[in-house]
Amino acid sequence: MLARFTAGLFNIVEWRKAQKKLRLLFGALNINYMRFRELAEYFDKIQQVQSRLKMTGIIAEMLQKTIAGEIELAIYLSQGRLGPGYLGLEAGLGEKLVEESIARASGFLRKEINEKYKELGDLGLVAEFVSSKKKQQSLYREELSVKKVFENFEKIAKASGAKSQDIKMKMMAELLNSATPLEARFIARIPIGNMRLGIGDPTIMDALAIIHSKEFFQKEKKEVEEIKKSLKEKKEEKRKEELERKIKFRVRELVEEKYNIFPDLGKIARMLKEKGLEGLKEVTISIGIPIRPTLAERLSSAEEIVEKIGKCLVEQKYDGFRLQLHKDKEKIIIFSRQSENVTHMFPELIEAAKKQLRARQVVVEGEALAFNEATKEYFPFQVTIQRKRKYEIQEKAKEFPLKLFLFDIMLLENENQMLLPLEQRRKTLAKILKEGETIALTNSIITDDPKKIDEFFEQSVEQGLEGIIAKDLKAKYIAGARKFAWIKLKRSYKGELNDSVDVTIIGYYKGRGKRAQFGLGGLLTAVYNSKKDAFESIAKIGTGMSEQNLVELEKMLAKTKTEKKPARVESELEPDYWVEPKYVLEVRADEITKSPIHTAGKANGDGFALRFPRMVSFRADKKPEQSTTTEEIIKMFRQQKHVQIEGEKVEQMA
Ligand code: ATP
């Protein structure tokens, strides 16, 4: 017994010595691998700050401390993921299993863990609490490196088969065993995918811009001179600040340009770490990596469209879902509007792409919707959306086959098409598309006559479509941005805003009166200010929710409650509970008004608000950063005024 104990002790001593040696070796080679403890300390600091600027500064410092092999891991972990968003790689450990792992690692009973969870509402805090009060201490405590933590979560994600649950919990308990209380807080949050840090991709890009501004200043002398010429400030100190700001902005632009065609900030950060700004040149569009979609602006009449972009390609606007198809010989990958891999959902499109796309390598984009071959009519969106499913895929594909209307091409035989004008891209698209039943080009006309646009619009609406999208024939494919290359014109709904608005929930109010039983009486919602990377309040919403909606909402939101206002939220109203910006709702309203109580687009004391907002649906397909932006709200406000003035004119004339 004693012999075994001494041998065990000896092993631990040896183990600790080996760890120390490894650290010394890394130190001698000047490789400073990061311990997970340091990362957790940064996460803690990030969670403490309320200003986004400070948060970005801390992230920049954190990323500077990592070595090339770790920077991507640190980025993914900070967002509760195991890879870039489009891979959808999550550890996938439900709350129940996390509770069980915490119990195993700490010696507490599962029931005790569950009670603590009910009290604290966050498994991270539960893990931290029990870790500081551990009933059993592990002899083999290992100092955790970022790599080790990441690798364990990868194993958790990959485990499958009969014993997978056990393997997952073992991996998790192993990490929790070695973790300090602070580390435990974040380790428990990673598998749930909610780090409660609010680090979105824009914040990471800002941090990368901070890190590489100095390099830009030193290397890009010509461009820096140009920037210096454009400075407006007169005083030396202020000029310096303006220069710094502009350089940071420029570096941010360079990073974002690459992010739009290669949305993997982990890999981009790694290239930057290894090769500096020069590394960005190696980031190119690639088969299998989704390109961020170009977005449409709004205008309210055909005249305005022609005034803005002249002769244009006017396409029917189909109400289905947007898909990006990547073809590499016989291999087809399909991405959704949110850049998720949805290939398995659309077997008929895979077959059709193999037959109809005459190219070895190609990336194309279009809108898919269910089409009733019998009546030759498009099915409504409610039918099409049934095709986004995990089960009974083949059955539904037979019941509601999709038709894909292509409208763009981004890559052909290894050649980037995005920089070519639309007119040329459209011709190429027509050339590579073989006639067939499933894939077709969008119906379109080319014109500079507003009357023809109106006729085409009416025709489309009669066919049950949403309206039209007019496209600038000279424009390149502008990934990830809403520019006037595309302009949408939709059916208008009398007495309402002619488009719905997508808002992010930032807080909620307790139910009172009849709603007390649901625990939720209303929502505080916000639009997204993409320039500031902030969520600005725009409406309190209390209608449009069914009783079932209220119950579901309360359940969802209770899990994302935060004690303080989250760092990226800007609101002067105080809801009963703040929540992480996570859930997006589609709302309709009568109009946009100016309001002193909301912060959306606030200037001179007034922000914008939605008048009589009502919930239409959950937008589970949208991330908070894809909510309607403040800029769009301002434009919609102006257009709405314009429409009213037009209306008044008509009345006067009558
Ligand atoms: P957005 O995609 O602009 O964030 P949204 O999801 O609310 O907003 P809409 O405002 O209705 O969508 O309009 C844009 C969408 O219309 C495109 O993203 C695309 O899915 C769809 N669409 C339908 N027909 C076309 C077309 N011919 N060309 C481009 N997009 C089209």
Residues whose N, C-alpha, C, O or C-beta is under 5 A from the ligand:
A	BS01	ATP	L295 A296 E315 Q316 K317 Y318 F321 R322 E367 F407 T442 I469
